[in-house]
Amino acid sequence: MESRDLIIKAFEEAGKPLKTGEIDEISGLDKKEVGNIIKKLKEEEVVFSPKRCYYNMKK
């Protein structure tokens, strides 16, 4: 499974906004890698930030 898919799966399992630290714990990925992927997902408008330092999937 690709890193991007692991992050999306983490959001789906949590069902709530997550911090990057929580995402890396759930997905098992490096925090820096999670940050880079989150940045790309934000640019693609797949995720958004409901409040500072938290991210969630767009519905």
N, C-alpha and C positions, 0 to 999 in steps of 0.2 A: 504494500500500500504506500502511496506517495505521501510525503510530508504534508502537503496541502490537504489531502483527504483525511489524514489523522487529525488535523486541526479542525476541520469541518465536523468530523465525528465527535470530537471533544465538545463542541458547542451543542450538538444535537443531544448528546448524553446528559449534559449539565442542565440544559433548558433554562439557563439564566446567563446574564452577562458575566464574563470572566476576565481576570487580569492575565497578562502574559505568563506570569509565574504559575498560575493555576493551569493554564493551557499546557505549559511544558511538563508539568507533573502528570497530567492526564494522558498526554500524547507520548511522553517519553522522549521528546525531542529537546535539543539544546535551546536555551532561552534566546540566544542570538538568532538562531534559525527561525524560531517562532516569531520573533519581532520582524524579521525580513518578510516572512510569508504574510503576516498580518498586514504589513504595509501594502503589499501587492493586492491582497484581498480588499483592502479599503479603496485602492485605486480602481479596482474592477467593480466596486460597489456591491460586493458580496457580504461584507461586514460593515458595521458602523460603530461609533463610540457614543453610547448613551450618556456617559459621564467620563470625566478624566480618568485615564488608565484602565478603563473597562471596555470590552468589545463584545459585540453580539452579532448574530446572523440577521440579515435582512430577511423579511418574510415575503 
